[in-house]
Amino acid sequence: MQSRLSLMILPIVLLLSGCATAMLPQGPDIYSFSVRPNAPTIVVARAVDERANKQRLGSIGATQYSMKADPVELVGKEAVAALYEQGFNARLGQISSDRPEAFSEEAQRLGAQGVLAIQVKAISLESFDILMDPPTTKATLHGTLYDSQGRSVETSEVTGLVQRRISMFAYEKASGELVGEAIHDAARNLTKPGALGTALTKLASDKTEENQ
């Protein structure tokens, strides 16, 4: 009974101590995606984290949250999954998003019609009270689509938004899941019409014409 009570009190003590670390999820299993014959291929370059403060995430009440894990891998996986949902073959590239001079070579190496470069601009989590105010989590991604020749085709900046309650007894895991959901939402927004969706469709139609 005493040990159970201690386990219940521990999260409250940690919350009141003023700091917590969000634990990011693994993200989608992109390596299980099957290759679609004749579908256009987009390479997702390794994202670049351009946040001014790469550790600070935000606060819930008086508790300051940090995120020590690098979100770059998760951003890349979510971008690949978002493209796959749109009917593309998508692969994580070996190049960084801040090396556009190498995009043409990478696209040709992988037989891709385009390269998606992503910069992580902001990730935040805010709530004045974990019980009364569902945390608001945002992730802002800046994406640029390049064609197979390495020419910039379209640029867009989008924000993913999630607002829901989390348990105070698993707050580090739950807060990390919120960040993951915001990144998931931002990646889907990036591939929609009005963002990069129209340019992606154009690349897909060019691929279809080549196959005819």
C-alpha positions in Angstrom: 0.0 0.0 0.0 2.8 2.4 0.9 4.7 1.7 -2.3 1.6 2.3 -4.4 1.0 5.6 -2.6 4.6 6.6 -3.3 4.2 5.8 -7.0 1.1 8.0 -7.1 2.8 10.9 -5.3 6.0 10.8 -7.3 4.6 12.4 -10.5 3.1 15.2 -8.5 6.4 15.8 -6.7 8.2 15.9 -10.1 5.7 18.3 -11.6 6.0 20.6 -8.7 9.8 20.5 -8.9 9.6 22.7 -12.0 11.1 20.6 -14.8 10.2 17.7 -17.0 11.5 16.1 -20.2 9.1 15.2 -23.1 9.8 11.7 -24.5 9.3 11.6 -28.3 7.6 8.6 -29.9 9.3 6.4 -32.5 7.0 7.5 -35.3 5.6 5.5 -38.2 7.3 2.3 -39.4 8.2 3.7 -42.8 10.4 0.7 -43.7 7.4 -1.5 -43.9 5.9 0.5 -46.7 5.7 -1.4 -50.0 6.9 0.1 -53.2 4.2 1.1 -55.7 5.1 0.3 -59.3 5.1 3.4 -61.6 4.3 5.7 -58.7 6.5 8.9 -58.5 9.2 8.9 -56.0 10.1 11.8 -53.6 13.2 11.8 -51.5 12.9 13.4 -48.1 16.2 15.0 -47.2 17.2 15.0 -43.6 15.4 17.8 -41.8 17.4 20.7 -40.3 16.5 21.9 -36.8 16.5 25.7 -36.9 14.9 26.4 -33.6 16.7 29.0 -31.6 16.5 27.0 -28.4 16.6 23.3 -29.3 15.9 22.1 -25.7 13.2 24.3 -24.4 9.7 23.1 -25.3 7.4 25.2 -23.1 5.5 25.0 -19.9 2.5 23.4 -18.2 1.7 25.5 -15.2 4.9 26.2 -13.3 6.7 23.2 -14.9 9.2 23.9 -17.6 9.4 21.2 -20.3 12.5 20.4 -22.3 12.9 18.1 -25.3 16.5 16.7 -25.3 15.8 14.2 -28.1 16.4 15.4 -31.7 13.1 15.8 -33.6 14.7 15.5 -37.0 14.3 11.8 -37.4 10.6 11.9 -36.4 10.0 14.8 -38.8 11.6 12.8 -41.6 9.5 9.7 -40.9 6.3 11.7 -40.7 7.0 13.4 -44.0 7.7 10.1 -45.7 4.4 8.7 -44.3 2.5 11.8 -45.4 3.8 11.4 -48.9 3.0 7.7 -49.0 -0.5 8.5 -48.0 -0.7 10.8 -51.0 0.2 7.9 -53.3 3.9 8.5 -53.7 6.9 6.3 -53.1 8.9 8.2 -50.5 12.4 7.5 -49.1 14.6 9.1 -46.5 17.6 10.5 -48.3 21.2 10.5 -47.1 21.6 14.3 -47.6 20.7 17.2 -45.4 18.0 19.7 -46.2 20.7 22.5 -46.1 22.6 21.0 -49.1 20.4 21.9 -52.1 23.5 21.6 -54.4 23.4 17.8 -53.8 19.7 17.3 -54.4 19.9 16.6 -58.2 22.6 13.9 -57.7 20.5 12.3 -54.9 17.3 12.4 -56.9 19.1 10.7 -59.9 20.7 8.1 -57.6 17.3 7.0 -56.3 15.4 7.5 -59.5 13.2 10.2 -57.8 11.1 12.9 -59.4 11.7 15.4 -56.6 13.4 16.1 -53.2 11.6 17.5 -50.2 13.8 19.7 -47.9 12.4 20.5 -44.4 13.4 23.0 -41.8 12.0 22.7 -38.2 11.1 26.3 -37.3 9.3 25.9 -34.0 7.9 23.3 -31.6 6.0 24.4 -28.5 3.8 23.1 -25.7 1.9 25.5 -23.4 -0.8 25.2 -20.7 -1.5 27.2 -17.6 -2.7 24.1 -15.7 -2.4 20.4 -16.5 -5.9 19.7 -15.1 -7.9 22.8 -16.2 -6.2 23.8 -19.5 -5.6 21.1 -22.2 -2.0 21.7 -23.4 -1.7 23.3 -26.8 1.1 21.8 -28.9 2.4 23.3 -32.1 5.0 22.3 -34.7 6.0 24.6 -37.5 7.8 23.1 -40.6 9.2 25.0 -43.6 9.3 22.8 -46.7 10.8 23.3 -50.1 10.1 21.0 -53.0 12.8 20.5 -55.6 12.6 18.7 -59.0 15.0 16.0 -60.1 17.3 18.7 -61.5 17.6 20.4 -58.2 15.5 23.4 -59.0 13.2 24.8 -56.4 9.6 24.3 -57.4 7.5 25.4 -54.4 8.0 26.5 -50.8 5.5 26.5 -47.9 5.5 26.9 -44.2 2.8 25.2 -42.1 1.9 24.5 -38.5 0.5 21.4 -36.9 -1.7 21.9 -33.9 -2.9 19.5 -31.2 -4.9 20.4 -28.1 -5.9 17.7 -25.7 -5.6 16.6 -22.0 -2.8 14.4 -20.8 -2.4 12.3 -17.7 -0.3 13.8 -14.9 0.8 10.2 -14.1 2.6 9.7 -17.4 3.3 13.3 -18.3 6.7 12.9 -19.9 5.5 10.2 -22.3 2.2 11.9 -22.8 3.8 15.3 -23.6 6.2 13.6 -26.0 3.2 12.1 -27.8 1.6 15.5 -28.1 4.8 16.7 -29.8 4.6 13.7 -32.1 1.0 14.4 -33.0 1.8 18.0 -33.8 4.6 17.0 -36.1 2.3 14.4 -37.7 -0.3 17.1 -38.3 2.3 19.5 -39.7 3.7 16.9 -42.1 0.2 16.2 -43.5 -0.5 19.9 -43.8 2.7 20.3 -45.8 1.6 17.8 -48.5 -1.9 19.3 -48.9 -3.1 21.6 -51.7 -2.4 25.2 -50.7 1.0 24.1 -49.4 3.1 21.7 -51.5 0.3 19.5 -52.6 -0.3 21.2 -56.0 3.4 21.1 -56.9 3.6 17.4 -55.8 0.6 16.6 -58.1 2.4 18.3 -61.0 5.5 16.2 -60.4 3.3 13.1 -60.3 1.6 14.1 -63.6 5.0 14.6 -65.3 5.9 11.1 -64.2 2.7 9.7 -65.6 3.4 11.4 -69.0 6.9 9.9 -69.1 5.4 6.4 -68.6 2.9 6.7 -71.4 
